[in-house]
Amino acid sequence: MVDPVQIELSRIGKRFKHWIFRDINLLFHPSTFYGIVGHNGIGKSTLLRIISGYTSPTIGEVSYSDGRGKMDMQRAATNLSFAAPYIDLIEELTVREMISFHLSFKKVFSQLTDLESILHEIELFAHQDTLVGDLSSGLMQRLKVGLMIITETPVLLLDEPTSYLDLKGKSWYHRLIEKYRAGRLVIVASNDPEDLVRVDHFVEMEQFVPT
């Protein structure tokens, strides 16, 4: 595992037509599991996108740091894995090709020694030659979430990770996250209590909504 990473949010705010949230000051520690919670539309996904660098805040700063000091966002991006329903995969590739493409710029945990072991771990071996665009919503979610969980980064960000998953898929998710969460900073945004059973600390979005 690479060096542990911590994330600091300083006076983060996001505005569209009005302020979604303001004055978020948080420190996310390595080797800790956080849950971002709150009702639909309160800004859980928006905050996670800001943390990931996928979206910029209107005000405030997101800082990543490790043992070597503060990172720029380019280096921070190499240290995080992010799965969300709104992040698209390359639909023209097969599942096998999509994994190979991912491996060209990110590495997975060392016990996964080849493509076959990866396909078995995320339980998509039988679908390896299926085009990503032809996958069902459940299998697509399994590919997105599974690939990020097994990617060896110190930060793992998951937005609604069990959406589109059936009971078997949710069981698979919990097994996988428990296997690969050790030593990582994990942040999950969700309203599903099942997604949050192992959380160490909760971030309640309600406290950051302007009155």
C-alpha positions as CSV (number, residue, x, y, z in Angstrom):
1,M,0.0,0.0,0.0
2,V,1.2,3.5,-0.8
3,D,1.5,6.2,1.9
4,P,-1.6,7.0,3.9
5,V,-3.4,10.1,2.7
6,Q,-5.6,12.6,4.7
7,I,-8.1,15.0,3.2
8,E,-8.9,18.4,4.6
9,L,-11.9,20.6,3.6
10,S,-11.5,24.3,4.5
11,R,-14.6,26.5,4.3
12,I,-16.1,24.5,1.4
13,G,-19.3,25.8,-0.1
14,K,-21.2,25.1,-3.3
15,R,-23.8,27.3,-5.0
16,F,-26.0,26.8,-8.0
17,K,-29.0,29.1,-8.0
18,H,-28.7,29.2,-4.2
19,W,-26.2,27.8,-1.7
20,I,-26.4,24.0,-1.3
21,F,-24.0,24.0,1.6
22,R,-21.5,26.4,3.2
23,D,-18.6,26.5,5.7
24,I,-17.7,22.8,5.6
25,N,-14.5,22.3,7.6
26,L,-13.6,18.6,7.9
27,L,-10.5,16.5,8.3
28,F,-10.7,12.9,6.9
29,H,-8.1,10.7,8.5
30,P,-6.4,7.6,7.0
31,S,-7.5,4.1,7.8
32,T,-11.0,5.4,8.7
33,F,-14.5,4.7,7.1
34,Y,-16.8,7.8,6.8
35,G,-20.4,8.0,5.8
36,I,-21.9,11.1,4.3
37,V,-25.6,11.1,5.0
38,G,-28.7,13.3,4.6
39,H,-31.9,13.4,2.7
40,N,-32.1,13.4,-1.1
41,G,-31.0,16.6,-2.7
42,I,-29.1,17.9,0.3
43,G,-25.7,17.7,-1.4
44,K,-24.1,14.3,-0.5
45,S,-23.0,13.5,-4.1
46,T,-22.0,17.1,-4.7
47,L,-19.7,17.0,-1.7
48,L,-18.2,13.7,-2.7
49,R,-17.5,15.1,-6.2
50,I,-15.8,18.1,-4.7
51,I,-13.6,15.8,-2.6
52,S,-12.7,13.7,-5.6
53,G,-11.8,16.8,-7.8
54,Y,-14.6,15.9,-10.2
55,T,-16.3,19.2,-9.4
56,S,-14.9,22.4,-8.0
57,P,-16.3,24.2,-4.9
58,T,-17.7,27.7,-5.3
59,I,-15.6,28.7,-2.3
60,G,-13.1,26.9,-0.1
61,E,-10.3,24.5,-0.6
62,V,-9.7,20.7,-0.7
63,S,-6.3,19.6,0.4
64,Y,-4.7,16.2,0.1
65,S,-1.6,15.3,2.0
66,D,0.6,12.3,2.8
67,G,4.0,11.8,4.4
68,R,5.7,13.9,1.8
69,G,3.4,16.9,2.3
70,K,0.6,18.6,0.5
71,M,-0.3,17.2,-3.0
72,D,-1.5,19.0,-6.1
73,M,-4.7,17.6,-7.6
74,Q,-2.8,15.7,-10.3
75,R,-0.9,13.7,-7.7
76,A,-4.0,13.4,-5.5
77,A,-5.9,11.8,-8.4
78,T,-3.4,9.0,-8.6
79,N,-4.1,8.2,-5.0
80,L,-7.9,7.9,-5.1
81,S,-10.5,5.6,-6.6
82,F,-13.9,6.9,-7.2
83,A,-17.1,5.1,-8.2
84,A,-20.4,6.8,-8.8
85,P,-23.5,6.1,-11.0
86,Y,-22.8,9.3,-13.0
87,I,-19.3,8.3,-14.0
88,D,-19.4,6.5,-17.3
89,L,-17.3,3.6,-18.5
90,I,-16.3,3.0,-22.2
91,E,-19.3,1.2,-23.6
92,E,-17.6,0.1,-26.7
93,L,-15.1,-2.1,-24.8
94,T,-15.7,-5.6,-23.5
95,V,-15.5,-6.1,-19.7
96,R,-12.1,-7.7,-20.1
97,E,-10.9,-4.8,-22.3
98,M,-12.3,-2.2,-19.8
99,I,-10.3,-3.9,-17.0
100,S,-7.1,-4.0,-19.1
101,F,-7.6,-0.3,-19.9
102,H,-8.0,0.5,-16.2
103,L,-4.8,-1.4,-15.4
104,S,-2.8,0.7,-17.8
105,F,-2.9,3.6,-15.4
106,K,-3.9,2.1,-12.0
107,K,-2.8,-1.0,-10.3
108,V,-4.8,-3.5,-8.2
109,F,-3.9,-5.2,-5.0
110,S,-1.0,-7.7,-5.4
111,Q,-3.0,-10.8,-4.6
112,L,-4.8,-10.2,-7.9
113,T,-2.1,-11.5,-10.2
114,D,-3.9,-11.5,-13.6
115,L,-7.1,-10.6,-15.4
116,E,-8.7,-13.9,-14.6
117,S,-8.2,-13.4,-10.9
118,I,-9.7,-9.9,-11.2
119,L,-12.7,-11.1,-13.2
120,H,-13.4,-13.8,-10.5
121,E,-13.0,-11.4,-7.6
122,I,-15.6,-9.0,-9.0
123,E,-17.7,-11.9,-10.2
124,L,-17.8,-10.9,-13.8
125,F,-15.8,-13.8,-15.3
126,A,-18.9,-15.1,-17.2
127,H,-19.4,-11.7,-18.7
128,Q,-15.8,-10.9,-19.7
129,D,-16.6,-10.8,-23.4
130,T,-19.7,-8.7,-23.0
131,L,-19.6,-5.1,-24.2
132,V,-19.8,-2.7,-21.3
133,G,-22.7,-1.0,-23.0
134,D,-24.7,-4.2,-23.1
135,L,-24.4,-4.9,-19.3
136,S,-27.4,-4.7,-17.1
137,S,-27.5,-1.9,-14.6
138,G,-26.6,-4.3,-11.8
139,L,-23.6,-5.7,-13.7
140,M,-22.5,-2.3,-14.7
141,Q,-22.6,-1.2,-11.1
142,R,-20.6,-4.3,-10.1
143,L,-17.9,-3.4,-12.6
144,K,-17.7,0.2,-11.5
145,V,-17.7,-0.4,-7.8
146,G,-15.7,-3.6,-7.9
147,L,-12.9,-2.2,-10.0
148,M,-12.5,0.8,-7.7
149,I,-12.5,-1.3,-4.5
150,I,-9.7,-3.6,-5.7
151,T,-7.6,-0.7,-7.0
152,E,-4.7,-0.2,-4.7
153,T,-5.1,3.5,-3.7
154,P,-5.1,4.9,-0.1
155,V,-8.4,6.8,-0.8
156,L,-11.7,5.1,-1.9
157,L,-14.7,7.2,-2.6
158,L,-18.1,5.5,-3.3
159,D,-21.4,7.3,-4.2
160,E,-24.5,5.1,-3.6
161,P,-22.4,1.9,-4.0
162,T,-25.2,-0.6,-3.8
163,S,-27.7,1.2,-6.1
164,Y,-28.9,-1.2,-8.8
165,L,-27.5,-4.2,-6.9
166,D,-29.8,-7.1,-5.8
167,L,-29.5,-8.9,-2.5
168,K,-26.7,-11.1,-3.9
169,G,-24.9,-8.1,-5.3
170,K,-25.2,-6.3,-2.0
171,S,-23.7,-9.3,-0.2
172,W,-20.8,-9.3,-2.7
173,Y,-20.2,-5.6,-2.1
174,H,-20.0,-6.0,1.7
175,R,-17.6,-9.0,1.3
176,L,-15.4,-7.0,-1.1
177,I,-15.3,-3.8,0.9
178,E,-14.4,-5.6,4.1
179,K,-11.6,-7.5,2.3
180,Y,-10.0,-4.4,0.8
181,R,-10.7,-1.5,3.2
182,A,-7.9,-2.1,5.7
183,G,-5.5,0.9,5.9
184,R,-7.6,3.0,3.5
185,L,-9.5,6.2,3.9
186,V,-13.0,5.3,2.7
187,I,-15.8,7.8,2.2
188,V,-19.3,6.6,1.2
189,A,-22.2,8.8,0.4
190,S,-25.5,7.0,0.8
191,N,-29.0,6.9,2.4
192,D,-29.0,3.1,2.6
193,P,-28.3,1.9,6.1
194,E,-26.8,-1.3,4.7
195,D,-24.1,0.7,3.0
196,L,-23.1,2.3,6.3
197,V,-22.9,-0.6,8.7
198,R,-19.1,-0.5,9.1
199,V,-18.8,3.3,9.2
200,D,-16.6,4.8,11.9
201,H,-17.8,8.4,11.6
202,F,-20.8,10.0,10.0
203,V,-20.9,13.4,8.3
204,E,-24.4,14.8,8.6
205,M,-25.1,17.2,5.7
206,E,-28.0,18.9,7.5
207,Q,-25.6,20.9,9.6
208,F,-24.1,22.6,6.6
209,V,-27.3,23.8,4.9
210,P,-27.6,27.6,5.1
211,T,-30.7,28.7,7.1
